[in-house]
Amino acid sequence: MELGLLLRAQRTWGRGALIGNAGYTLVGDAKVAGVSESRRSSGFLGVGGELAMRAGLAAVADLYWRSADVAGEQARVAADLGLKLHVLGHLAVDGAVGTSLRPDGLGGPQLRVYVGLKGEFNLF
């Protein structure tokens, strides 16, 4: 079981936006085939940008760091590039492709493909 806490801030200027994320995930010990695997809580920091290309479509990019949740593994430093398509009100389809920025893909991923739904709501 995991509990993730994420704080996100965004500042928009005209067609562009700068996005910052900071998070922490609390994890418990997992059992695989009856054997306990020790895991540890992990941190996350990210910065990204968004640029509106036309109505409802934006190019997105992000750079992030995530500490390893398994002792002995390397932290991840990676980047993604993708597109966001607004489909209905506050709902968007988000897709991106990314890779590790460390030599030899240290900390992974060698290839990351992401597609998902994203709900956006303004608080301030």
Buried (B, 14 or more C-beta within 10 A) or exposed (E): EEEEEEEEEEEEEEEEBEBEBBBBBEBEEBEEEEEEEEBBBBEBBBBBBBEBEEEEEBBBBBBBBBBBBEEEEEEBBBBBEBBBEBEEEEEBBBBBEBBBBBEEBEBBEEEBEEEEEEEEEEEE
